[in-house]
């Protein structure tokens, strides 16, 4: 079941920037992201407001880099990386629940979670299961 929530993240963007958020993968080796480079920021920002207004975010949380759902989701996204990058999509990941960073505190993921945040900063989708690329692409294409 897709849970659509209207959470405005504008205040979150401002608040997280002061807390030192790690906006890129927290403990991921480069090999896990081979083929997804187009979706990753050249210089990851600790300030999520950097993405507001021009980038759609796919945020993936997992309990570890070895999480089967995390690996499966990256594998699903990999063939679509160039298309998603052309749509101004940025992939952010967090595989360190023990660090309990500001993003986890604000978005409260449980285990594996995939969040889709539109360029206006609104949480458009929260899923606790691996999501088909076509479903994500359809939703991204319909976003403002």
C-alpha atoms as a printed R data frame, in Angstrom:
    type eleno elety resid chain resno      x      y       z
1   ATOM     1    CA   UNK     A     1  0.000  0.000   0.000
2   ATOM     2    CA   UNK     A     2  1.347  3.378  -0.958
3   ATOM     3    CA   UNK     A     3  1.054  5.896   1.799
4   ATOM     4    CA   UNK     A     4  0.907  9.406   0.420
5   ATOM     5    CA   UNK     A     5  1.744 12.031   2.969
6   ATOM     6    CA   UNK     A     6  1.819 15.782   2.651
7   ATOM     7    CA   UNK     A     7  4.657 16.693   4.914
8   ATOM     8    CA   UNK     A     8  6.207 20.025   4.100
9   ATOM     9    CA   UNK     A     9  9.930 19.697   4.577
10  ATOM    10    CA   UNK     A    10 10.830 23.370   4.261
11  ATOM    11    CA   UNK     A    11 11.338 23.739   8.006
12  ATOM    12    CA   UNK     A    12 13.067 20.378   8.064
13  ATOM    13    CA   UNK     A    13 15.534 21.597   5.435
14  ATOM    14    CA   UNK     A    14 16.449 24.593   7.552
15  ATOM    15    CA   UNK     A    15 16.608 22.626  10.793
16  ATOM    16    CA   UNK     A    16 18.694 19.810   9.394
17  ATOM    17    CA   UNK     A    17 21.263 22.140   7.913
18  ATOM    18    CA   UNK     A    18 22.129 23.376  11.377
19  ATOM    19    CA   UNK     A    19 22.449 19.832  12.727
20  ATOM    20    CA   UNK     A    20 25.098 18.670  10.262
21  ATOM    21    CA   UNK     A    21 23.063 16.153   8.272
22  ATOM    22    CA   UNK     A    22 25.001 13.758   6.105
23  ATOM    23    CA   UNK     A    23 22.996 13.935   2.890
24  ATOM    24    CA   UNK     A    24 24.778 11.153   1.064
25  ATOM    25    CA   UNK     A    25 25.336  7.522   1.891
26  ATOM    26    CA   UNK     A    26 26.806  7.231   5.354
27  ATOM    27    CA   UNK     A    27 28.808  4.049   5.065
28  ATOM    28    CA   UNK     A    28 28.559  2.799   1.526
29  ATOM    29    CA   UNK     A    29 31.442  1.495  -0.514
30  ATOM    30    CA   UNK     A    30 31.666  2.809  -4.060
31  ATOM    31    CA   UNK     A    31 31.025 -0.631  -5.567
32  ATOM    32    CA   UNK     A    32 27.455 -0.717  -4.238
33  ATOM    33    CA   UNK     A    33 26.710  2.408  -6.274
34  ATOM    34    CA   UNK     A    34 28.421  1.487  -9.531
35  ATOM    35    CA   UNK     A    35 26.142  2.588 -12.344
36  ATOM    36    CA   UNK     A    36 24.309  5.063 -10.119
37  ATOM    37    CA   UNK     A    37 26.902  7.838 -10.193
38  ATOM    38    CA   UNK     A    38 24.632 10.082 -12.280
39  ATOM    39    CA   UNK     A    39 22.161 10.181  -9.385
40  ATOM    40    CA   UNK     A    40 24.661 11.067  -6.708
41  ATOM    41    CA   UNK     A    41 25.697 14.639  -6.024
42  ATOM    42    CA   UNK     A    42 29.309 15.482  -6.882
43  ATOM    43    CA   UNK     A    43 29.656 17.224  -3.567
44  ATOM    44    CA   UNK     A    44 27.093 15.867  -1.106
45  ATOM    45    CA   UNK     A    45 25.661 18.632   0.988
46  ATOM    46    CA   UNK     A    46 24.844 18.577   4.656
47  ATOM    47    CA   UNK     A    47 22.162 21.120   3.782
48  ATOM    48    CA   UNK     A    48 19.082 19.555   2.188
49  ATOM    49    CA   UNK     A    49 17.810 22.993   1.240
50  ATOM    50    CA   UNK     A    50 20.448 22.822  -1.507
51  ATOM    51    CA   UNK     A    51 18.125 20.423  -3.338
52  ATOM    52    CA   UNK     A    52 14.864 22.278  -2.698
53  ATOM    53    CA   UNK     A    53 13.365 23.933  -5.735
54  ATOM    54    CA   UNK     A    54 15.282 21.974  -8.338
55  ATOM    55    CA   UNK     A    55 15.791 18.310  -7.407
56  ATOM    56    CA   UNK     A    56 13.537 15.400  -6.611
57  ATOM    57    CA   UNK     A    57 15.020 13.177  -3.917
58  ATOM    58    CA   UNK     A    58 14.912  9.411  -3.680
59  ATOM    59    CA   UNK     A    59 15.984  8.651  -0.119
60  ATOM    60    CA   UNK     A    60 16.683  5.041   0.790
61  ATOM    61    CA   UNK     A    61 17.198  3.911   4.363
62  ATOM    62    CA   UNK     A    62 18.440  0.446   5.328
63  ATOM    63    CA   UNK     A    63 19.887 -1.200   8.404
64  ATOM    64    CA   UNK     A    64 23.119 -2.048   6.572
65  ATOM    65    CA   UNK     A    65 24.784 -2.104   3.190
66  ATOM    66    CA   UNK     A    66 24.089 -5.838   3.103
67  ATOM    67    CA   UNK     A    67 20.317 -5.403   3.447
68  ATOM    68    CA   UNK     A    68 18.739 -7.505   0.679
69  ATOM    69    CA   UNK     A    69 16.019 -4.924  -0.020
70  ATOM    70    CA   UNK     A    70 18.592 -2.120  -0.184
71  ATOM    71    CA   UNK     A    71 20.672 -4.053  -2.711
72  ATOM    72    CA   UNK     A    72 17.569 -5.000  -4.715
73  ATOM    73    CA   UNK     A    73 16.370 -1.376  -4.844
74  ATOM    74    CA   UNK     A    74 19.746 -0.152  -6.088
75  ATOM    75    CA   UNK     A    75 19.730 -2.910  -8.716
76  ATOM    76    CA   UNK     A    76 16.262 -1.798  -9.850
77  ATOM    77    CA   UNK     A    77 17.317  1.859 -10.110
78  ATOM    78    CA   UNK     A    78 20.650  1.214 -11.848
79  ATOM    79    CA   UNK     A    79 19.320  0.754 -15.436
80  ATOM    80    CA   UNK     A    80 17.297  3.975 -15.096
81  ATOM    81    CA   UNK     A    81 20.013  6.162 -13.561
82  ATOM    82    CA   UNK     A    82 20.633  8.310 -16.640
83  ATOM    83    CA   UNK     A    83 16.917  8.936 -17.225
84  ATOM    84    CA   UNK     A    84 16.356  9.807 -13.569
85  ATOM    85    CA   UNK     A    85 19.378 12.123 -13.554
86  ATOM    86    CA   UNK     A    86 17.936 13.909 -16.601
87  ATOM    87    CA   UNK     A    87 14.793 14.472 -14.506
88  ATOM    88    CA   UNK     A    88 16.907 16.109 -11.767
89  ATOM    89    CA   UNK     A    89 16.595 13.180  -9.375
90  ATOM    90    CA   UNK     A    90 19.185 12.831  -6.617
91  ATOM    91    CA   UNK     A    91 19.711  9.576  -4.716
92  ATOM    92    CA   UNK     A    92 20.505  9.851  -1.010
93  ATOM    93    CA   UNK     A    93 21.069  6.816   1.195
94  ATOM    94    CA   UNK     A    94 21.577  6.078   4.868
95  ATOM    95    CA   UNK     A    95 22.671  2.616   5.953
96  ATOM    96    CA   UNK     A    96 23.716  3.498   9.506
97  ATOM    97    CA   UNK     A    97 20.747  3.369  11.872
98  ATOM    98    CA   UNK     A    98 23.063  3.362  14.882
99  ATOM    99    CA   UNK     A    99 24.261  6.858  13.952
100 ATOM   100    CA   UNK     A   100 20.636  8.083  14.225
101 ATOM   101    CA   UNK     A   101 21.367 11.169  12.171
102 ATOM   102    CA   UNK     A   102 19.030 14.126  11.767
103 ATOM   103    CA   UNK     A   103 17.424 12.690   8.627
104 ATOM   104    CA   UNK     A   104 16.480  9.497  10.470
105 ATOM   105    CA   UNK     A   105 15.233 11.515  13.428
106 ATOM   106    CA   UNK     A   106 13.050 13.660  11.192
107 ATOM   107    CA   UNK     A   107 11.701 10.990   8.837
108 ATOM   108    CA   UNK     A   108 11.516  8.023  11.241
109 ATOM   109    CA   UNK     A   109 12.356  5.143   8.897
110 ATOM   110    CA   UNK     A   110 11.928  1.579  10.114
111 ATOM   111    CA   UNK     A   111 14.310 -0.901   8.554
112 ATOM   112    CA   UNK     A   112 14.219 -0.557   4.792
113 ATOM   113    CA   UNK     A   113 12.380  2.573   3.651
114 ATOM   114    CA   UNK     A   114 12.187  4.392   0.347
115 ATOM   115    CA   UNK     A   115 11.040  7.995   0.372
116 ATOM   116    CA   UNK     A   116 10.289 10.146  -2.630
117 ATOM   117    CA   UNK     A   117 10.473 13.881  -1.932
118 ATOM   118    CA   UNK     A   118  9.448 16.269  -4.683
119 ATOM   119    CA   UNK     A   119 11.342 19.424  -5.592
120 ATOM   120    CA   UNK     A   120  8.978 21.488  -3.449
121 ATOM   121    CA   UNK     A   121 10.091 19.554  -0.376
122 ATOM   122    CA   UNK     A   122  6.904 17.520   0.003
123 ATOM   123    CA   UNK     A   123  7.102 13.857   0.937
124 ATOM   124    CA   UNK     A   124  5.231 12.249  -1.960
125 ATOM   125    CA   UNK     A   125  5.754  8.588  -1.154
126 ATOM   126    CA   UNK     A   126  6.969  6.421   1.714
127 ATOM   127    CA   UNK     A   127  7.360  2.727   1.075
128 ATOM   128    CA   UNK     A   128  8.650 -0.039   3.282
129 ATOM   129    CA   UNK     A   129  9.244 -2.415   0.393
130 ATOM   130    CA   UNK     A   130 11.289 -2.475  -2.779
131 ATOM   131    CA   UNK     A   131  9.578 -0.322  -5.404
132 ATOM   132    CA   UNK     A   132  9.411 -0.981  -9.122
133 ATOM   133    CA   UNK     A   133 11.330  1.586 -11.187
134 ATOM   134    CA   UNK     A   134  8.387  2.201 -13.500
135 ATOM   135    CA   UNK     A   135  6.162  3.123 -10.550
136 ATOM   136    CA   UNK     A   136  8.758  5.600  -9.293
137 ATOM   137    CA   UNK     A   137  9.304  7.039 -12.766
138 ATOM   138    CA   UNK     A   138  5.558  7.503 -13.296
139 ATOM   139    CA   UNK     A   139  5.246  9.331 -10.015
140 ATOM   140    CA   UNK     A   140  8.328 11.485 -10.675
141 ATOM   141    CA   UNK     A   141  7.047 12.380 -14.148
142 ATOM   142    CA   UNK     A   142  3.773 13.584 -12.621
143 ATOM   143    CA   UNK     A   143  5.483 15.815 -10.062
144 ATOM   144    CA   UNK     A   144  5.726 19.579 -10.395
